[in-house]
C-alpha cells in the first residue's frame, strides 16, 4: 500500500477489503477502520448506500468515530478501493484559468502575429470575462472508468498521448435538480480526489471536425479515473475553493495549484449540472484540472510511470502506469 496521509477532520469514509475478502464500507479514524456493514443497524452494502442516507447517518458516524469499544481493525493490511461507486460522473473542462491560458498559448496558430506575452494577456482577459458572464463546460464520464487509488493504470495500446489531470471531486449527498448556486453546497456530502486521465490524441475527431470532442474515447478507458483514497465529509473541508492540488510524476512535481484558480467553483458547477440533469447521491462532480498537464511539459505517460496525487486534507493516491500488451 502507498504511504497514507491523514485526512482532514476526525474521520473519513472509504471502501476496504481484507486481502481475499469482499469490499465493505468503512469508517476511517486514527488509522483504524470500522466496518459499517455491521456497525450500522441497517447494514449498508456499500458506501453509496451510506451516502443515500447521509443526513440521518452523519450524526451516527460522528458518534461511532469517538467510540473506542467497537470492532476497529488496523488500516494497515487492508486493501483500499475507490471509495464510492457513482451512478453518474459529471466532468468539468477548461475550468482552471492558468491551465486554459497555457493550453491556448501552446496551441495557437503558427502564423499568430502576437507575442507570447500579448497572447497570454488577451486570453487571460477572455477567461476573466468567462468566469463573470458565461457558463461552465460540463460533460459526462463513465463509472466503469473508475479504479482504486493505489491500483495500476493500464495504458491502452491505442492511446498515443495519455495524460494526467488531477482534480477535486465533489460527492453528491442528496438528489439535486435545478438547485441554485446558493443551495448547491448543501447537496454535497463530501470530497475526494480524482485523476481524470485523457488521451490527448483522441480528444478531437479528425474525421468529423464539426462535431468536436470525443470524450468517450479519450477519457473512458477502464481505469482512467483513479478515485480516492477517501471520502472526506464536507463539514471537515473548510473551503473547497482554497485547496492545494498537487501531482508528482516519478517524484517530480508537475501540477501544484490552488483551487482558487478555478473559473467556476464547486457551487456553480453543481448548480449548473443540476439545471439539466438530476444529480443522485454518490454521483461525482469533477471540477477540472489545473495547469501542469503532460501536454504542457511535453512529457506524456508511459509504462512504469508512477503518479502521486494529493489534495489538501483529502489524502494521497499513488498509481503506477502499465502498458497494455497488444493481443
C-alpha positions as CSV (number, residue, x, y, z in Angstrom):
1,X,0.0,0.0,0.0
2,X,1.1,3.5,-0.7
3,X,2.1,6.0,2.1
4,X,-1.1,7.3,3.5
5,X,-1.9,10.9,4.6
6,X,-4.3,11.6,7.5
7,X,-7.4,13.2,6.1
8,X,-8.9,16.4,7.5
9,X,-11.4,16.1,10.3
10,X,-12.0,13.4,12.9
11,X,-13.0,10.8,10.4
12,X,-13.3,9.9,6.7
13,X,-15.1,7.1,4.8
14,X,-13.8,4.6,2.3
15,X,-14.2,1.1,0.8
16,X,-11.9,-1.6,2.1
17,X,-11.3,-5.3,2.0
18,X,-9.1,-7.9,3.6
19,X,-6.7,-9.3,1.0
20,X,-9.1,-12.1,-0.1
21,X,-12.3,-10.7,1.2
22,X,-15.3,-8.8,-0.2
23,X,-15.2,-5.0,-0.1
24,X,-17.0,-3.2,2.7
25,X,-17.9,0.4,3.5
26,X,-15.7,1.6,6.3
27,X,-15.3,4.5,8.7
28,X,-11.6,5.6,9.0
29,X,-10.4,7.3,12.2
30,X,-6.9,7.4,13.6
31,X,-5.6,4.9,11.0
32,X,-8.1,2.3,12.0
33,X,-11.2,1.2,10.2
34,X,-14.7,0.2,11.3
35,X,-16.9,-2.0,9.1
36,X,-20.1,0.0,8.6
37,X,-21.9,-3.0,7.2
38,X,-22.0,-4.4,10.7
39,X,-21.7,-1.2,12.8
40,X,-24.8,0.4,11.4
41,X,-28.1,-1.4,12.3
42,X,-29.3,-1.3,8.7
43,X,-26.3,-3.0,7.2
44,X,-25.4,-0.9,4.1
45,X,-24.0,-3.0,1.3
46,X,-21.6,-0.2,0.1
47,X,-20.6,3.4,0.7
48,X,-23.2,4.7,-1.8
49,X,-25.9,3.3,0.5
50,X,-24.5,5.3,3.4
51,X,-24.4,8.5,1.3
52,X,-28.0,7.9,0.2
53,X,-29.0,8.3,3.8
54,X,-26.4,11.0,4.5
55,X,-28.3,13.5,6.6
56,X,-29.6,10.8,9.1
57,X,-26.3,8.9,9.1
58,X,-23.8,11.7,9.6
59,X,-24.6,12.2,13.3
60,X,-24.2,8.5,13.8
61,X,-20.9,8.4,12.1
62,X,-19.6,11.2,14.4
63,X,-20.6,9.2,17.4
64,X,-19.0,6.0,16.1
65,X,-15.7,7.7,15.4
66,X,-15.4,8.5,19.1
67,X,-16.3,5.1,20.3
68,X,-13.2,3.0,21.2
69,X,-15.2,0.0,22.3
70,X,-16.2,-1.1,18.8
71,X,-14.6,-3.6,16.5
72,X,-12.0,-1.4,14.9
73,X,-9.2,-3.0,12.8
74,X,-5.9,-1.5,11.7
75,X,-5.9,0.2,8.4
76,X,-2.5,-1.4,7.7
77,X,-3.1,-4.6,5.9
78,X,-6.4,-3.7,4.3
79,X,-6.8,-3.0,0.6
80,X,-8.2,0.4,-0.2
81,X,-10.6,0.6,-3.1
82,X,-12.2,3.5,-4.8
83,X,-14.3,5.0,-2.0
84,X,-17.6,5.0,-3.8
85,X,-19.4,3.6,-7.0
86,X,-21.1,6.6,-8.6
87,X,-24.1,6.2,-10.9
88,X,-23.1,9.3,-12.8
89,X,-19.9,11.3,-13.3
90,X,-20.1,15.0,-14.3
91,X,-16.8,16.3,-15.5
92,X,-15.7,19.9,-16.0
93,X,-13.4,21.0,-18.7
94,X,-11.3,24.2,-19.1
95,X,-12.1,25.3,-15.5
96,X,-8.6,26.5,-14.3
97,X,-7.6,29.9,-15.5
98,X,-3.9,29.3,-15.8
99,X,-4.4,25.9,-17.4
100,X,-6.6,27.3,-20.1
101,X,-4.2,30.1,-20.8
102,X,-1.3,27.6,-21.1
103,X,-3.3,25.4,-23.5
104,X,-4.4,28.3,-25.7
105,X,-0.9,29.7,-26.0
106,X,0.5,26.2,-26.7
107,X,-2.0,25.6,-29.5
108,X,-2.1,29.0,-31.1
109,X,-1.6,29.1,-34.9
110,X,2.0,29.3,-36.2
111,X,1.1,32.5,-38.0
112,X,-0.3,34.2,-34.9
113,X,1.2,37.7,-35.0
114,X,1.0,38.2,-31.2
115,X,4.0,37.7,-28.9
116,X,3.5,35.0,-26.2
117,X,3.0,37.8,-23.7
118,X,0.4,39.5,-25.8
119,X,-1.4,36.2,-26.3
120,X,-1.4,35.4,-22.6
121,X,-2.8,38.8,-21.7
122,X,-5.6,38.6,-24.2
123,X,-6.6,35.0,-23.2
124,X,-6.4,36.0,-19.6
125,X,-8.9,38.8,-20.2
126,X,-11.2,36.3,-22.0
127,X,-11.0,33.9,-19.0
128,X,-12.0,36.7,-16.6
129,X,-15.0,37.6,-18.7
130,X,-16.0,33.9,-19.0
131,X,-15.9,33.5,-15.2
132,X,-18.0,36.5,-14.7
133,X,-20.5,36.1,-17.5
134,X,-20.5,32.6,-19.0
135,X,-21.4,29.1,-18.1
136,X,-19.2,26.1,-17.0
137,X,-18.4,23.4,-19.5
138,X,-19.6,20.0,-18.2
139,X,-19.7,16.6,-19.9
140,X,-20.4,13.0,-18.8
141,X,-18.0,10.3,-17.8
142,X,-18.5,6.6,-17.3
143,X,-18.5,4.9,-13.9
144,X,-16.7,1.9,-15.5
145,X,-13.6,4.1,-15.8
146,X,-13.2,4.4,-12.0
147,X,-10.4,2.4,-10.3
148,X,-8.8,2.4,-6.9
149,X,-6.4,5.0,-5.6
150,X,-3.5,2.5,-5.5
151,X,-4.4,0.3,-8.4
152,X,-2.3,0.1,-11.6
153,X,-3.5,2.1,-14.5
154,X,-3.4,0.2,-17.8
155,X,-2.4,2.5,-20.7
156,X,-4.4,1.2,-23.8
157,X,-2.2,0.2,-26.7
158,X,-4.2,2.7,-28.9
159,X,-3.6,5.7,-26.6
160,X,-0.8,7.7,-28.2
161,X,-0.8,10.6,-25.7
162,X,-2.1,9.5,-22.3
163,X,-2.0,12.4,-19.9
164,X,-2.8,13.1,-16.2
165,X,-5.4,15.5,-14.8
166,X,-5.7,15.6,-11.0
167,X,-9.0,17.1,-9.8
168,X,-11.1,17.8,-6.8
169,X,-14.2,15.7,-6.9
170,X,-17.4,16.6,-5.0
171,X,-19.6,13.7,-3.9
172,X,-23.3,14.4,-4.0
173,X,-25.2,13.7,-0.8
174,X,-28.9,14.3,-1.8
175,X,-30.9,14.4,-5.0
176,X,-30.3,17.8,-6.7
177,X,-32.3,19.1,-9.6
178,X,-32.4,22.8,-10.7
179,X,-30.7,23.9,-7.5
180,X,-29.3,27.4,-7.2
181,X,-25.6,28.1,-6.6
182,X,-26.6,29.2,-3.1
183,X,-28.2,25.9,-2.4
184,X,-25.7,23.7,-4.2
185,X,-23.1,23.1,-1.4
186,X,-25.8,21.8,0.9
187,X,-26.2,18.9,-1.7
188,X,-22.5,17.9,-1.3
189,X,-21.8,15.1,1.2
190,X,-18.0,15.3,0.9
191,X,-14.9,15.4,-1.3
192,X,-12.4,13.1,-2.8
193,X,-9.5,13.0,-5.3
194,X,-9.9,12.0,-9.0
195,X,-7.2,11.7,-11.7
196,X,-9.2,12.2,-14.9
197,X,-6.8,10.6,-17.4
198,X,-7.1,11.7,-21.0
199,X,-5.6,10.5,-24.3
200,X,-4.9,13.9,-25.9
201,X,-4.6,12.3,-29.4
202,X,-8.2,11.2,-29.4
203,X,-9.9,14.3,-27.8
204,X,-10.8,15.7,-31.2
205,X,-12.4,13.7,-34.0
206,X,-10.2,14.3,-37.1
207,X,-12.9,12.7,-39.4
208,X,-15.7,14.8,-38.0
209,X,-14.3,18.2,-37.0
210,X,-17.7,19.8,-36.9
211,X,-18.8,17.5,-34.1
212,X,-15.7,18.4,-32.0
213,X,-14.6,16.5,-28.9
214,X,-14.8,12.7,-28.4
215,X,-14.8,12.3,-24.6
216,X,-15.9,8.7,-24.8
217,X,-12.7,7.5,-26.4
218,X,-10.3,10.0,-24.9
219,X,-11.3,9.7,-21.2
220,X,-13.3,6.5,-20.5
221,X,-10.9,3.5,-20.9
222,X,-11.1,1.1,-17.9
223,X,-9.1,2.5,-15.0
224,X,-8.8,6.0,-16.5
225,X,-10.3,7.6,-13.3
226,X,-8.3,6.6,-10.2
227,X,-10.5,7.7,-7.3
228,X,-9.8,8.3,-3.6
229,X,-8.5,7.2,-1.3
230,X,-11.2,8.7,1.0
231,X,-14.5,10.5,1.0
232,X,-13.9,13.3,3.5
233,X,-17.1,14.9,4.8
234,X,-17.8,18.4,3.6
235,X,-18.0,19.6,7.2
236,X,-14.3,18.8,7.5
237,X,-13.3,20.8,4.4
238,X,-13.3,24.5,5.5
239,X,-13.2,25.9,1.9
240,X,-13.2,23.7,-1.2
241,X,-12.2,26.9,-3.1
242,X,-8.8,27.0,-1.3
243,X,-7.2,23.6,-1.5
244,X,-3.8,22.7,-2.9
245,X,-3.9,20.2,-5.9
246,X,-0.5,18.5,-6.4
247,X,0.5,15.8,-8.8
248,X,4.0,14.3,-8.9
249,X,5.3,12.1,-11.7
250,X,8.1,9.8,-10.6
251,X,8.7,12.1,-7.6
252,X,8.8,15.3,-9.7
253,X,6.1,17.9,-9.2
254,X,4.1,18.6,-12.3
255,X,0.9,20.1,-11.1
256,X,0.8,22.4,-8.0
257,X,-2.0,24.9,-7.9
258,X,-4.8,26.1,-5.6
259,X,-8.5,25.6,-6.3
260,X,-8.6,29.4,-6.1
261,X,-7.6,29.3,-9.7
262,X,-10.9,27.7,-10.7
263,X,-13.1,29.8,-13.0
264,X,-16.3,28.2,-11.6
265,X,-16.3,26.9,-8.1
266,X,-18.0,23.8,-6.7
267,X,-21.3,25.5,-6.0
268,X,-21.6,26.9,-9.6
269,X,-20.6,23.6,-11.2
270,X,-23.1,21.6,-9.1
271,X,-25.8,24.1,-9.8
272,X,-25.1,24.2,-13.5
273,X,-25.1,20.4,-13.9
274,X,-28.4,20.2,-11.9
275,X,-30.1,22.5,-14.3
276,X,-30.2,19.8,-17.0
277,X,-29.7,16.5,-15.1
278,X,-30.9,15.1,-11.8
279,X,-27.9,14.5,-9.6
280,X,-28.1,11.5,-7.3
281,X,-26.5,10.6,-4.0
282,X,-23.0,9.2,-4.7
283,X,-22.6,11.0,-8.0
284,X,-19.3,12.7,-8.7
285,X,-18.8,16.3,-9.9
286,X,-15.2,16.7,-11.1
287,X,-14.1,20.3,-11.0
288,X,-11.4,20.4,-13.7
289,X,-7.6,20.1,-13.6
290,X,-5.0,22.9,-13.0
291,X,-2.0,23.8,-15.1
292,X,0.8,21.3,-15.4
293,X,-0.5,18.5,-17.6
294,X,1.8,16.3,-19.6
295,X,0.9,18.1,-22.8
296,X,2.2,21.3,-21.2
297,X,5.5,19.7,-20.2
298,X,5.9,17.7,-23.5
299,X,6.0,14.5,-21.4
300,X,3.1,12.1,-21.6
301,X,2.6,8.9,-19.6
302,X,4.4,5.7,-20.3
303,X,5.0,2.3,-18.9
304,X,6.4,2.3,-15.4
305,X,5.5,5.9,-14.5
306,X,4.2,6.5,-11.0
307,X,1.7,9.2,-10.4
308,X,1.2,10.6,-6.8
309,X,-1.8,12.9,-6.4
310,X,-2.7,14.8,-3.3
311,X,-5.2,17.5,-2.3
312,X,-5.2,19.3,1.0
313,X,-7.0,17.3,3.6
314,X,-8.1,14.5,1.3
315,X,-5.1,12.2,1.4
316,X,-2.8,10.8,-1.3
317,X,-3.4,8.4,-4.2
318,X,-0.5,6.6,-5.9
319,X,-0.9,4.7,-9.1
320,X,1.6,3.0,-11.5
321,X,1.2,3.0,-15.2
322,X,1.3,-0.3,-17.1
323,X,1.4,-0.5,-20.8
324,X,-1.2,-2.8,-22.3
325,X,0.2,-5.7,-24.2
326,X,-1.5,-5.8,-27.6
327,X,-3.4,-9.0,-28.2
